[in-house]
Amino acid sequence: MLQPALAEQNSSRQNTGRIVKWKDEKGVTHYGDSVPPQYINRESSLMNRQGITVKRNKPADQAQDALDLAKIEQDKKDKALLGAFTHADEIDLARDRNLQFDMIALDNLEQEKSHLQQKLHASETRANDFTKRKKAIPEDLKADIVGNKAEIVKTDKLISERKLQIETTRKRFDDDKKRYILLRNQHTEESQKTPSTPPSVSQPN
């Protein structure tokens, strides 16, 4: 604990000349009578007047704190998962409901891409016809071809993003299903290990 060490340092500094050393958030080393409150959870050292470290105070294990926090969050998610579904198949139904909008949007995008490709094909056919007749391709036709190609590229990007979103949703529900089955199996095994209380037998009078 850091506080007792600081109290010891403050009370004995006048007699022993001990000082405390700490680092701020930028890694700059400071020396003084006590550690400022904002750095109380950082590592510090208590030294005597010869500059020899006589006590080192380390903050709590941040890695362990992170693990503990992650476990708390996972326990919350597990509890919510078990409370939301009564059977694993219900997770599949929930997945399909969540994917419904994305699937419709993807279908619309693919139809839009098909329409753009048809327009591009028609425009390029017209342009080729002008070329075969050794005539200049009209500027508006050139602009249509460039615009159609740009729209196709844009639509392809939207299709890729929507597919990625669908796959992300599928994976999330698949992971939830695997976790749910694991939790239910663990709960079943624990229930089976718990000894049942034998029925009481009345003694004859």
LOVOGU-62006 format. One record per residue: residue number from 1; z, x, y of N, C-alpha, C in turn. Coordinates in nm, 2 decimals. Layout:
BEGIN
+-----+--------+--------+--------+--------+--------+--------+--------+--------+--------+
!  nr !    n.w !    n.u !    n.v !   ca.w !   ca.u !   ca.v !    c.w !    c.u !    c.v !
+-----+--------+--------+--------+--------+--------+--------+--------+--------+--------+
! NUM !      Z !      X !      Y !      Z !      X !      Y !      Z !      X !      Y !
...
+-----+--------+--------+--------+--------+--------+--------+--------+--------+--------+
//
This chain:
BEGIN
+-----+--------+--------+--------+--------+--------+--------+--------+--------+--------+
!  nr !    n.w !    n.u !    n.v !   ca.w !   ca.u !   ca.v !    c.w !    c.u !    c.v !
+-----+--------+--------+--------+--------+--------+--------+--------+--------+--------+
!   1 !   0.00 !   0.09 !  -0.12 !   0.00 !   0.00 !   0.00 !   0.00 !   0.09 !   0.12 !
!   2 !  -0.08 !   0.05 !   0.23 !  -0.09 !   0.13 !   0.34 !   0.02 !   0.11 !   0.44 !
!   3 !   0.08 !  -0.01 !   0.45 !   0.18 !  -0.04 !   0.55 !   0.30 !   0.04 !   0.54 !
!   4 !   0.36 !   0.06 !   0.42 !   0.48 !   0.14 !   0.40 !   0.46 !   0.28 !   0.44 !
!   5 !   0.34 !   0.33 !   0.41 !   0.31 !   0.47 !   0.44 !   0.30 !   0.49 !   0.59 !
!   6 !   0.25 !   0.39 !   0.66 !   0.24 !   0.40 !   0.81 !   0.38 !   0.39 !   0.87 !
!   7 !   0.46 !   0.31 !   0.81 !   0.60 !   0.29 !   0.86 !   0.67 !   0.42 !   0.84 !
!   8 !   0.65 !   0.49 !   0.73 !   0.72 !   0.62 !   0.70 !   0.67 !   0.72 !   0.80 !
!   9 !   0.54 !   0.72 !   0.82 !   0.48 !   0.82 !   0.92 !   0.53 !   0.80 !   1.06 !
!  10 !   0.54 !   0.68 !   1.10 !   0.59 !   0.65 !   1.24 !   0.73 !   0.69 !   1.26 !
!  11 !   0.82 !   0.66 !   1.16 !   0.96 !   0.69 !   1.17 !   0.99 !   0.83 !   1.16 !
!  12 !   0.91 !   0.91 !   1.09 !   0.95 !   1.05 !   1.06 !   0.87 !   1.15 !   1.14 !
!  13 !   0.77 !   1.10 !   1.22 !   0.68 !   1.19 !   1.30 !   0.76 !   1.27 !   1.40 !
!  14 !   0.86 !   1.22 !   1.46 !   0.93 !   1.29 !   1.56 !   1.00 !   1.41 !   1.50 !
!  15 !   1.05 !   1.40 !   1.38 !   1.13 !   1.50 !   1.31 !   1.04 !   1.60 !   1.24 !
!  16 !   0.93 !   1.55 !   1.18 !   0.85 !   1.64 !   1.09 !   0.71 !   1.67 !   1.16 !
!  17 !   0.67 !   1.60 !   1.26 !   0.55 !   1.63 !   1.32 !   0.43 !   1.58 !   1.24 !
!  18 !   0.45 !   1.49 !   1.15 !   0.34 !   1.44 !   1.07 !   0.25 !   1.35 !   1.15 !
!  19 !   0.12 !   1.36 !   1.12 !   0.02 !   1.27 !   1.19 !  -0.07 !   1.21 !   1.08 !
!  20 !  -0.14 !   1.10 !   1.13 !  -0.22 !   1.03 !   1.03 !  -0.37 !   1.05 !   1.07 !
!  21 !  -0.45 !   1.06 !   0.97 !  -0.59 !   1.08 !   0.99 !  -0.67 !   0.96 !   0.93 !
!  22 !  -0.77 !   0.91 !   1.00 !  -0.85 !   0.80 !   0.94 !  -0.99 !   0.81 !   1.00 !
!  23 !  -1.08 !   0.74 !   0.94 !  -1.22 !   0.73 !   0.98 !  -1.26 !   0.59 !   1.03 !
!  24 !  -1.34 !   0.58 !   1.13 !  -1.38 !   0.45 !   1.18 !  -1.51 !   0.40 !   1.10 !
!  25 !  -1.57 !   0.29 !   1.15 !  -1.68 !   0.24 !   1.07 !  -1.81 !   0.32 !   1.08 !
!  26 !  -1.81 !   0.42 !   1.18 !  -1.92 !   0.51 !   1.19 !  -1.90 !   0.64 !   1.12 !
!  27 !  -1.78 !   0.65 !   1.05 !  -1.75 !   0.77 !   0.98 !  -1.69 !   0.88 !   1.06 !
!  28 !  -1.66 !   0.85 !   1.19 !  -1.59 !   0.95 !   1.27 !  -1.45 !   0.96 !   1.24 !
!  29 !  -1.40 !   1.09 !   1.23 !  -1.26 !   1.11 !   1.19 !  -1.17 !   1.11 !   1.32 !
!  30 !  -1.06 !   1.04 !   1.31 !  -0.96 !   1.03 !   1.42 !  -0.82 !   1.07 !   1.37 !
!  31 !  -0.74 !   1.12 !   1.47 !  -0.60 !   1.16 !   1.44 !  -0.51 !   1.08 !   1.54 !
!  32 !  -0.40 !   1.05 !   1.49 !  -0.30 !   0.98 !   1.58 !  -0.17 !   0.95 !   1.52 !
!  33 !  -0.09 !   0.87 !   1.59 !   0.04 !   0.84 !   1.54 !   0.04 !   0.74 !   1.43 !
!  34 !  -0.06 !   0.65 !   1.44 !  -0.08 !   0.54 !   1.34 !  -0.22 !   0.49 !   1.34 !
!  35 !  -0.25 !   0.43 !   1.23 !  -0.39 !   0.37 !   1.21 !  -0.40 !   0.24 !   1.29 !
!  36 !  -0.50 !   0.23 !   1.37 !  -0.53 !   0.10 !   1.44 !  -0.54 !  -0.01 !   1.34 !
!  37 !  -0.50 !  -0.13 !   1.38 !  -0.51 !  -0.25 !   1.29 !  -0.64 !  -0.27 !   1.23 !
!  38 !  -0.75 !  -0.25 !   1.31 !  -0.88 !  -0.28 !   1.25 !  -0.93 !  -0.18 !   1.14 !
!  39 !  -0.85 !  -0.07 !   1.13 !  -0.89 !   0.03 !   1.03 !  -0.78 !   0.03 !   0.92 !
!  40 !  -0.69 !  -0.06 !   0.92 !  -0.58 !  -0.06 !   0.83 !  -0.62 !  -0.06 !   0.68 !
!  41 !  -0.74 !  -0.12 !   0.65 !  -0.78 !  -0.12 !   0.51 !  -0.87 !  -0.01 !   0.47 !
!  42 !  -0.89 !   0.09 !   0.56 !  -0.97 !   0.20 !   0.53 !  -0.88 !   0.32 !   0.47 !
!  43 !  -0.95 !   0.41 !   0.41 !  -0.87 !   0.53 !   0.36 !  -0.81 !   0.61 !   0.47 !
!  44 !  -0.69 !   0.66 !   0.45 !  -0.63 !   0.74 !   0.55 !  -0.54 !   0.85 !   0.49 !
!  45 !  -0.51 !   0.95 !   0.57 !  -0.42 !   1.06 !   0.51 !  -0.31 !   1.08 !   0.60 !
!  46 !  -0.19 !   1.11 !   0.54 !  -0.07 !   1.15 !   0.62 !  -0.05 !   1.30 !   0.61 !
!  47 !  -0.05 !   1.37 !   0.72 !  -0.04 !   1.52 !   0.72 !   0.08 !   1.57 !   0.79 !
!  48 !   0.12 !   1.69 !   0.76 !   0.23 !   1.75 !   0.83 !   0.18 !   1.84 !   0.95 !
!  49 !   0.26 !   1.90 !   1.02 !   0.21 !   1.97 !   1.14 !   0.13 !   2.10 !   1.11 !
!  50 !   0.13 !   2.14 !   0.98 !   0.05 !   2.25 !   0.94 !  -0.09 !   2.20 !   0.90 !
!  51 !  -0.11 !   2.07 !   0.90 !  -0.24 !   2.01 !   0.87 !  -0.26 !   1.99 !   0.72 !
!  52 !  -0.15 !   2.00 !   0.64 !  -0.16 !   1.98 !   0.50 !  -0.14 !   1.83 !   0.47 !
!  53 !  -0.22 !   1.78 !   0.39 !  -0.21 !   1.63 !   0.35 !  -0.09 !   1.62 !   0.25 !
!  54 !   0.00 !   1.53 !   0.29 !   0.11 !   1.51 !   0.21 !   0.11 !   1.37 !   0.14 !
!  55 !   0.02 !   1.29 !   0.19 !   0.00 !   1.16 !   0.12 !  -0.13 !   1.10 !   0.16 !
!  56 !  -0.20 !   1.04 !   0.06 !  -0.33 !   0.98 !   0.08 !  -0.32 !   0.83 !   0.05 !
!  57 !  -0.37 !   0.75 !   0.13 !  -0.37 !   0.61 !   0.11 !  -0.51 !   0.56 !   0.09 !
!  58 !  -0.53 !   0.50 !  -0.02 !  -0.67 !   0.45 !  -0.05 !  -0.67 !   0.29 !  -0.04 !
!  59 !  -0.78 !   0.24 !   0.01 !  -0.79 !   0.09 !   0.02 !  -0.80 !   0.03 !  -0.12 !
!  60 !  -0.80 !  -0.10 !  -0.12 !  -0.81 !  -0.17 !  -0.25 !  -0.95 !  -0.14 !  -0.31 !
!  61 !  -0.96 !  -0.14 !  -0.44 !  -1.09 !  -0.11 !  -0.51 !  -1.19 !  -0.22 !  -0.47 !
!  62 !  -1.29 !  -0.19 !  -0.38 !  -1.38 !  -0.29 !  -0.34 !  -1.47 !  -0.33 !  -0.45 !
!  63 !  -1.51 !  -0.24 !  -0.54 !  -1.59 !  -0.28 !  -0.66 !  -1.52 !  -0.39 !  -0.74 !
!  64 !  -1.39 !  -0.37 !  -0.77 !  -1.32 !  -0.46 !  -0.85 !  -1.31 !  -0.60 !  -0.77 !
!  65 !  -1.29 !  -0.59 !  -0.64 !  -1.28 !  -0.71 !  -0.56 !  -1.41 !  -0.79 !  -0.57 !
!  66 !  -1.52 !  -0.72 !  -0.57 !  -1.65 !  -0.78 !  -0.58 !  -1.67 !  -0.85 !  -0.71 !
!  67 !  -1.62 !  -0.78 !  -0.82 !  -1.63 !  -0.84 !  -0.95 !  -1.54 !  -0.96 !  -0.96 !
!  68 !  -1.43 !  -0.95 !  -0.91 !  -1.34 !  -1.07 !  -0.91 !  -1.40 !  -1.19 !  -0.84 !
!  69 !  -1.46 !  -1.16 !  -0.72 !  -1.52 !  -1.27 !  -0.64 !  -1.64 !  -1.33 !  -0.72 !
!  70 !  -1.72 !  -1.24 !  -0.78 !  -1.83 !  -1.29 !  -0.86 !  -1.79 !  -1.38 !  -0.98 !
!  71 !  -1.67 !  -1.34 !  -1.04 !  -1.62 !  -1.42 !  -1.15 !  -1.58 !  -1.56 !  -1.10 !
!  72 !  -1.51 !  -1.56 !  -0.98 !  -1.47 !  -1.69 !  -0.93 !  -1.59 !  -1.78 !  -0.90 !
!  73 !  -1.70 !  -1.72 !  -0.84 !  -1.82 !  -1.79 !  -0.81 !  -1.88 !  -1.84 !  -0.94 !
!  74 !  -1.88 !  -1.76 !  -1.04 !  -1.94 !  -1.80 !  -1.17 !  -1.86 !  -1.91 !  -1.23 !
!  75 !  -1.73 !  -1.90 !  -1.23 !  -1.65 !  -2.01 !  -1.28 !  -1.68 !  -2.14 !  -1.21 !
!  76 !  -1.70 !  -2.14 !  -1.08 !  -1.73 !  -2.26 !  -1.00 !  -1.86 !  -2.32 !  -1.05 !
!  77 !  -1.96 !  -2.23 !  -1.07 !  -2.10 !  -2.27 !  -1.11 !  -2.09 !  -2.33 !  -1.25 !
!  78 !  -2.01 !  -2.27 !  -1.34 !  -2.00 !  -2.32 !  -1.48 !  -1.93 !  -2.46 !  -1.48 !
!  79 !  -1.83 !  -2.47 !  -1.40 !  -1.76 !  -2.60 !  -1.39 !  -1.86 !  -2.71 !  -1.34 !
!  80 !  -1.93 !  -2.68 !  -1.24 !  -2.03 !  -2.77 !  -1.18 !  -2.14 !  -2.81 !  -1.28 !
!  81 !  -2.18 !  -2.71 !  -1.36 !  -2.29 !  -2.72 !  -1.46 !  -2.24 !  -2.82 !  -1.57 !
!  82 !  -2.12 !  -2.79 !  -1.62 !  -2.06 !  -2.88 !  -1.73 !  -2.04 !  -3.02 !  -1.68 !
!  83 !  -2.00 !  -3.03 !  -1.55 !  -1.98 !  -3.16 !  -1.49 !  -2.10 !  -3.24 !  -1.46 !
!  84 !  -2.21 !  -3.17 !  -1.44 !  -2.34 !  -3.24 !  -1.40 !  -2.41 !  -3.30 !  -1.52 !
!  85 !  -2.40 !  -3.24 !  -1.64 !  -2.48 !  -3.28 !  -1.76 !  -2.39 !  -3.31 !  -1.88 !
!  86 !  -2.43 !  -3.40 !  -1.96 !  -2.36 !  -3.43 !  -2.08 !  -2.43 !  -3.38 !  -2.20 !
!  87 !  -2.56 !  -3.34 !  -2.18 !  -2.64 !  -3.29 !  -2.29 !  -2.74 !  -3.19 !  -2.24 !
!  88 !  -2.79 !  -3.10 !  -2.32 !  -2.88 !  -3.00 !  -2.27 !  -3.02 !  -3.06 !  -2.23 !
!  89 !  -3.06 !  -3.16 !  -2.30 !  -3.18 !  -3.22 !  -2.27 !  -3.19 !  -3.28 !  -2.13 !
!  90 !  -3.07 !  -3.32 !  -2.08 !  -3.07 !  -3.37 !  -1.94 !  -3.11 !  -3.27 !  -1.84 !
!  91 !  -3.09 !  -3.14 !  -1.87 !  -3.14 !  -3.03 !  -1.78 !  -3.29 !  -3.03 !  -1.77 !
!  92 !  -3.35 !  -3.05 !  -1.89 !  -3.50 !  -3.05 !  -1.89 !  -3.55 !  -3.17 !  -1.80 !
!  93 !  -3.49 !  -3.28 !  -1.81 !  -3.53 !  -3.40 !  -1.73 !  -3.51 !  -3.37 !  -1.58 !
!  94 !  -3.40 !  -3.30 !  -1.55 !  -3.37 !  -3.27 !  -1.41 !  -3.47 !  -3.17 !  -1.36 !
!  95 !  -3.51 !  -3.07 !  -1.44 !  -3.61 !  -2.98 !  -1.41 !  -3.75 !  -3.04 !  -1.38 !
!  96 !  -3.79 !  -3.14 !  -1.46 !  -3.91 !  -3.21 !  -1.44 !  -3.91 !  -3.29 !  -1.31 !
!  97 !  -3.80 !  -3.35 !  -1.28 !  -3.79 !  -3.42 !  -1.16 !  -3.80 !  -3.33 !  -1.04 !
!  98 !  -3.74 !  -3.21 !  -1.05 !  -3.75 !  -3.12 !  -0.93 !  -3.89 !  -3.06 !  -0.92 !
!  99 !  -3.96 !  -3.05 !  -1.03 !  -4.09 !  -2.99 !  -1.03 !  -4.20 !  -3.10 !  -0.98 !
! 100 !  -4.17 !  -3.22 !  -0.98 !  -4.27 !  -3.33 !  -0.96 !  -4.34 !  -3.31 !  -0.83 !
! 101 !  -4.27 !  -3.29 !  -0.72 !  -4.33 !  -3.27 !  -0.59 !  -4.42 !  -3.14 !  -0.59 !
! 102 !  -4.37 !  -3.03 !  -0.65 !  -4.44 !  -2.91 !  -0.65 !  -4.57 !  -2.92 !  -0.73 !
! 103 !  -4.57 !  -2.99 !  -0.84 !  -4.68 !  -3.01 !  -0.92 !  -4.79 !  -3.09 !  -0.85 !
! 104 !  -4.75 !  -3.19 !  -0.78 !  -4.84 !  -3.28 !  -0.70 !  -4.90 !  -3.19 !  -0.59 !
! 105 !  -4.82 !  -3.11 !  -0.52 !  -4.87 !  -3.03 !  -0.41 !  -4.97 !  -2.92 !  -0.47 !
! 106 !  -4.94 !  -2.87 !  -0.58 !  -5.03 !  -2.77 !  -0.64 !  -5.16 !  -2.83 !  -0.68 !
! 107 !  -5.16 !  -2.95 !  -0.74 !  -5.28 !  -3.02 !  -0.77 !  -5.36 !  -3.05 !  -0.65 !
! 108 !  -5.30 !  -3.09 !  -0.54 !  -5.37 !  -3.12 !  -0.41 !  -5.44 !  -2.99 !  -0.36 !
! 109 !  -5.37 !  -2.88 !  -0.37 !  -5.42 !  -2.75 !  -0.32 !  -5.54 !  -2.71 !  -0.40 !
! 110 !  -5.53 !  -2.73 !  -0.53 !  -5.64 !  -2.69 !  -0.62 !  -5.77 !  -2.78 !  -0.60 !
! 111 !  -5.74 !  -2.90 !  -0.57 !  -5.85 !  -2.99 !  -0.53 !  -5.92 !  -2.95 !  -0.40 !
! 112 !  -5.83 !  -2.91 !  -0.30 !  -5.88 !  -2.87 !  -0.17 !  -5.96 !  -2.74 !  -0.19 !
! 113 !  -5.92 !  -2.65 !  -0.28 !  -5.99 !  -2.53 !  -0.30 !  -6.13 !  -2.56 !  -0.36 !
! 114 !  -6.13 !  -2.65 !  -0.46 !  -6.26 !  -2.69 !  -0.52 !  -6.35 !  -2.75 !  -0.42 !
! 115 !  -6.30 !  -2.83 !  -0.32 !  -6.38 !  -2.89 !  -0.22 !  -6.44 !  -2.78 !  -0.13 !
! 116 !  -6.35 !  -2.69 !  -0.09 !  -6.40 !  -2.58 !   0.00 !  -6.51 !  -2.49 !  -0.07 !
! 117 !  -6.49 !  -2.47 !  -0.20 !  -6.59 !  -2.39 !  -0.27 !  -6.72 !  -2.46 !  -0.28 !
! 118 !  -6.72 !  -2.59 !  -0.29 !  -6.84 !  -2.67 !  -0.29 !  -6.91 !  -2.66 !  -0.16 !
! 119 !  -6.83 !  -2.67 !  -0.05 !  -6.89 !  -2.66 !   0.09 !  -6.95 !  -2.52 !   0.11 !
! 120 !  -6.88 !  -2.42 !   0.06 !  -6.92 !  -2.28 !   0.08 !  -7.05 !  -2.26 !   0.00 !
! 121 !  -7.06 !  -2.32 !  -0.12 !  -7.18 !  -2.30 !  -0.20 !  -7.30 !  -2.37 !  -0.13 !
! 122 !  -7.28 !  -2.49 !  -0.08 !  -7.38 !  -2.56 !  -0.01 !  -7.43 !  -2.48 !   0.11 !
! 123 !  -7.33 !  -2.42 !   0.19 !  -7.37 !  -2.35 !   0.31 !  -7.44 !  -2.22 !   0.27 !
! 124 !  -7.40 !  -2.15 !   0.17 !  -7.47 !  -2.03 !   0.13 !  -7.61 !  -2.06 !   0.07 !
! 125 !  -7.62 !  -2.17 !   0.01 !  -7.76 !  -2.21 !  -0.04 !  -7.85 !  -2.24 !   0.08 !
! 126 !  -7.80 !  -2.30 !   0.18 !  -7.88 !  -2.32 !   0.30 !  -7.92 !  -2.19 !   0.37 !
! 127 !  -7.82 !  -2.10 !   0.37 !  -7.84 !  -1.97 !   0.43 !  -7.95 !  -1.89 !   0.36 !
! 128 !  -7.94 !  -1.90 !   0.22 !  -8.04 !  -1.83 !   0.14 !  -8.18 !  -1.89 !   0.16 !
! 129 !  -8.19 !  -2.02 !   0.18 !  -8.31 !  -2.08 !   0.21 !  -8.38 !  -2.03 !   0.34 !
! 130 !  -8.29 !  -2.02 !   0.44 !  -8.35 !  -1.96 !   0.57 !  -8.40 !  -1.82 !   0.55 !
! 131 !  -8.32 !  -1.74 !   0.47 !  -8.36 !  -1.60 !   0.44 !  -8.49 !  -1.59 !   0.36 !
! 132 !  -8.51 !  -1.68 !   0.26 !  -8.63 !  -1.68 !   0.18 !  -8.75 !  -1.72 !   0.27 !
! 133 !  -8.73 !  -1.80 !   0.37 !  -8.84 !  -1.84 !   0.46 !  -8.85 !  -1.74 !   0.58 !
! 134 !  -8.77 !  -1.63 !   0.57 !  -8.77 !  -1.53 !   0.67 !  -8.74 !  -1.58 !   0.81 !
! 135 !  -8.65 !  -1.67 !   0.81 !  -8.60 !  -1.73 !   0.94 !  -8.46 !  -1.69 !   0.96 !
! 136 !  -8.42 !  -1.69 !   1.09 !  -8.28 !  -1.65 !   1.12 !  -8.18 !  -1.76 !   1.08 !
! 137 !  -8.07 !  -1.72 !   1.03 !  -7.97 !  -1.81 !   0.99 !  -7.90 !  -1.86 !   1.11 !
! 138 !  -7.89 !  -2.00 !   1.13 !  -7.83 !  -2.05 !   1.25 !  -7.69 !  -2.00 !   1.26 !
! 139 !  -7.64 !  -1.98 !   1.39 !  -7.51 !  -1.93 !   1.41 !  -7.40 !  -2.03 !   1.36 !
! 140 !  -7.43 !  -2.16 !   1.38 !  -7.32 !  -2.25 !   1.33 !  -7.31 !  -2.25 !   1.18 !
! 141 !  -7.42 !  -2.22 !   1.11 !  -7.41 !  -2.21 !   0.96 !  -7.34 !  -2.08 !   0.92 !
! 142 !  -7.36 !  -1.97 !   1.00 !  -7.28 !  -1.85 !   0.97 !  -7.14 !  -1.87 !   0.99 !
! 143 !  -7.10 !  -1.95 !   1.10 !  -6.96 !  -1.97 !   1.13 !  -6.90 !  -2.06 !   1.02 !
! 144 !  -6.98 !  -2.16 !   0.97 !  -6.93 !  -2.24 !   0.86 !  -6.89 !  -2.16 !   0.73 !
! 145 !  -6.98 !  -2.06 !   0.70 !  -6.96 !  -1.98 !   0.58 !  -6.83 !  -1.89 !   0.60 !
! 146 !  -6.82 !  -1.83 !   0.72 !  -6.70 !  -1.75 !   0.75 !  -6.58 !  -1.83 !   0.74 !
! 147 !  -6.58 !  -1.95 !   0.80 !  -6.47 !  -2.04 !   0.81 !  -6.43 !  -2.09 !   0.67 !
! 148 !  -6.53 !  -2.12 !   0.59 !  -6.50 !  -2.17 !   0.45 !  -6.43 !  -2.06 !   0.37 !
! 149 !  -6.48 !  -1.94 !   0.38 !  -6.43 !  -1.82 !   0.31 !  -6.28 !  -1.80 !   0.35 !
! 150 !  -6.26 !  -1.81 !   0.48 !  -6.12 !  -1.79 !   0.53 !  -6.03 !  -1.90 !   0.48 !
! 151 !  -6.07 !  -2.02 !   0.47 !  -5.99 !  -2.13 !   0.42 !  -5.96 !  -2.12 !   0.27 !
! 152 !  -6.06 !  -2.07 !   0.20 !  -6.04 !  -2.04 !   0.06 !  -5.93 !  -1.94 !   0.03 !
! 153 !  -5.94 !  -1.83 !   0.11 !  -5.84 !  -1.73 !   0.10 !  -5.70 !  -1.78 !   0.13 !
! 154 !  -5.69 !  -1.86 !   0.24 !  -5.56 !  -1.92 !   0.28 !  -5.51 !  -2.02 !   0.17 !
! 155 !  -5.60 !  -2.09 !   0.12 !  -5.56 !  -2.19 !   0.01 !  -5.52 !  -2.12 !  -0.12 !
! 156 !  -5.59 !  -2.01 !  -0.15 !  -5.55 !  -1.93 !  -0.26 !  -5.40 !  -1.87 !  -0.25 !
! 157 !  -5.37 !  -1.83 !  -0.12 !  -5.24 !  -1.78 !  -0.10 !  -5.13 !  -1.89 !  -0.11 !
! 158 !  -5.17 !  -2.01 !  -0.06 !  -5.07 !  -2.13 !  -0.08 !  -5.06 !  -2.16 !  -0.22 !
! 159 !  -5.16 !  -2.16 !  -0.30 !  -5.16 !  -2.19 !  -0.44 !  -5.07 !  -2.09 !  -0.51 !
! 160 !  -5.08 !  -1.96 !  -0.48 !  -5.00 !  -1.85 !  -0.54 !  -4.85 !  -1.88 !  -0.51 !
! 161 !  -4.82 !  -1.91 !  -0.38 !  -4.68 !  -1.93 !  -0.34 !  -4.63 !  -2.05 !  -0.41 !
! 162 !  -4.71 !  -2.16 !  -0.43 !  -4.66 !  -2.28 !  -0.49 !  -4.63 !  -2.25 !  -0.64 !
! 163 !  -4.72 !  -2.17 !  -0.71 !  -4.70 !  -2.14 !  -0.85 !  -4.57 !  -2.06 !  -0.86 !
! 164 !  -4.55 !  -1.96 !  -0.77 !  -4.43 !  -1.88 !  -0.78 !  -4.31 !  -1.97 !  -0.76 !
! 165 !  -4.31 !  -2.07 !  -0.67 !  -4.20 !  -2.16 !  -0.65 !  -4.17 !  -2.24 !  -0.78 !
! 166 !  -4.28 !  -2.28 !  -0.84 !  -4.27 !  -2.36 !  -0.97 !  -4.20 !  -2.27 !  -1.08 !
! 167 !  -4.25 !  -2.15 !  -1.09 !  -4.19 !  -2.06 !  -1.19 !  -4.05 !  -2.03 !  -1.16 !
! 168 !  -4.01 !  -2.01 !  -1.03 !  -3.87 !  -1.99 !  -1.00 !  -3.78 !  -2.10 !  -1.04 !
! 169 !  -3.83 !  -2.22 !  -1.01 !  -3.76 !  -2.34 !  -1.05 !  -3.74 !  -2.36 !  -1.20 !
! 170 !  -3.85 !  -2.33 !  -1.27 !  -3.84 !  -2.34 !  -1.42 !  -3.74 !  -2.24 !  -1.47 !
! 171 !  -3.74 !  -2.11 !  -1.42 !  -3.65 !  -2.01 !  -1.46 !  -3.51 !  -2.05 !  -1.43 !
! 172 !  -3.49 !  -2.11 !  -1.31 !  -3.35 !  -2.15 !  -1.27 !  -3.29 !  -2.25 !  -1.37 !
! 173 !  -3.37 !  -2.35 !  -1.40 !  -3.33 !  -2.45 !  -1.49 !  -3.32 !  -2.40 !  -1.64 !
! 174 !  -3.41 !  -2.31 !  -1.68 !  -3.40 !  -2.25 !  -1.81 !  -3.27 !  -2.17 !  -1.82 !
! 175 !  -3.24 !  -2.09 !  -1.72 !  -3.12 !  -2.02 !  -1.72 !  -2.99 !  -2.11 !  -1.72 !
! 176 !  -3.00 !  -2.22 !  -1.65 !  -2.89 !  -2.31 !  -1.65 !  -2.87 !  -2.37 !  -1.79 !
! 177 !  -2.98 !  -2.40 !  -1.85 !  -2.98 !  -2.46 !  -1.99 !  -2.92 !  -2.36 !  -2.09 !
! 178 !  -2.96 !  -2.24 !  -2.08 !  -2.90 !  -2.14 !  -2.17 !  -2.75 !  -2.12 !  -2.14 !
! 179 !  -2.71 !  -2.12 !  -2.02 !  -2.57 !  -2.11 !  -1.98 !  -2.49 !  -2.23 !  -2.03 !
! 180 !  -2.55 !  -2.34 !  -2.01 !  -2.48 !  -2.47 !  -2.05 !  -2.46 !  -2.47 !  -2.20 !
! 181 !  -2.56 !  -2.43 !  -2.28 !  -2.55 !  -2.43 !  -2.43 !  -2.44 !  -2.33 !  -2.47 !
! 182 !  -2.44 !  -2.21 !  -2.40 !  -2.34 !  -2.11 !  -2.43 !  -2.20 !  -2.16 !  -2.40 !
! 183 !  -2.18 !  -2.23 !  -2.29 !  -2.05 !  -2.28 !  -2.25 !  -2.00 !  -2.39 !  -2.34 !
! 184 !  -2.10 !  -2.48 !  -2.38 !  -2.06 !  -2.58 !  -2.48 !  -2.02 !  -2.53 !  -2.61 !
! 185 !  -2.10 !  -2.43 !  -2.66 !  -2.06 !  -2.36 !  -2.79 !  -1.93 !  -2.30 !  -2.78 !
! 186 !  -1.90 !  -2.23 !  -2.67 !  -1.77 !  -2.16 !  -2.65 !  -1.66 !  -2.27 !  -2.65 !
! 187 !  -1.68 !  -2.38 !  -2.59 !  -1.58 !  -2.48 !  -2.58 !  -1.56 !  -2.54 !  -2.72 !
! 188 !  -1.67 !  -2.56 !  -2.80 !  -1.65 !  -2.61 !  -2.93 !  -1.58 !  -2.52 !  -3.02 !
! 189 !  -1.61 !  -2.39 !  -3.01 !  -1.54 !  -2.29 !  -3.09 !  -1.39 !  -2.28 !  -3.06 !
! 190 !  -1.36 !  -2.29 !  -2.93 !  -1.22 !  -2.29 !  -2.89 !  -1.14 !  -2.41 !  -2.94 !
! 191 !  -1.21 !  -2.52 !  -2.94 !  -1.15 !  -2.65 !  -2.99 !  -1.12 !  -2.64 !  -3.14 !
! 192 !  -1.21 !  -2.57 !  -3.21 !  -1.20 !  -2.56 !  -3.36 !  -1.09 !  -2.46 !  -3.39 !
! 193 !  -1.06 !  -2.36 !  -3.30 !  -0.96 !  -2.26 !  -3.33 !  -0.82 !  -2.32 !  -3.30 !
! 194 !  -0.81 !  -2.42 !  -3.21 !  -0.68 !  -2.48 !  -3.18 !  -0.63 !  -2.56 !  -3.29 !
! 195 !  -0.51 !  -2.52 !  -3.35 !  -0.46 !  -2.59 !  -3.46 !  -0.42 !  -2.73 !  -3.42 !
! 196 !  -0.45 !  -2.82 !  -3.51 !  -0.42 !  -2.96 !  -3.49 !  -0.27 !  -2.98 !  -3.53 !
! 197 !  -0.20 !  -3.07 !  -3.46 !  -0.07 !  -3.10 !  -3.49 !  -0.06 !  -3.19 !  -3.62 !
! 198 !   0.01 !  -3.15 !  -3.72 !   0.01 !  -3.23 !  -3.84 !   0.08 !  -3.37 !  -3.82 !
! 199 !   0.04 !  -3.47 !  -3.88 !   0.10 !  -3.60 !  -3.86 !   0.25 !  -3.60 !  -3.91 !
! 200 !   0.33 !  -3.66 !  -3.84 !   0.47 !  -3.67 !  -3.87 !   0.49 !  -3.76 !  -4.00 !
! 201 !   0.58 !  -3.71 !  -4.09 !   0.61 !  -3.79 !  -4.21 !   0.75 !  -3.84 !  -4.20 !
! 202 !   0.76 !  -3.97 !  -4.21 !   0.89 !  -4.03 !  -4.20 !   0.97 !  -4.01 !  -4.33 !
! 203 !   1.09 !  -3.97 !  -4.31 !   1.18 !  -3.94 !  -4.43 !   1.24 !  -4.07 !  -4.48 !
! 204 !   1.24 !  -4.08 !  -4.61 !   1.31 !  -4.20 !  -4.67 !   1.45 !  -4.21 !  -4.64 !
! 205 !   1.50 !  -4.32 !  -4.62 !   1.65 !  -4.34 !  -4.60 !   1.73 !  -4.33 !  -4.72 !
+-----+--------+--------+--------+--------+--------+--------+--------+--------+--------+
//
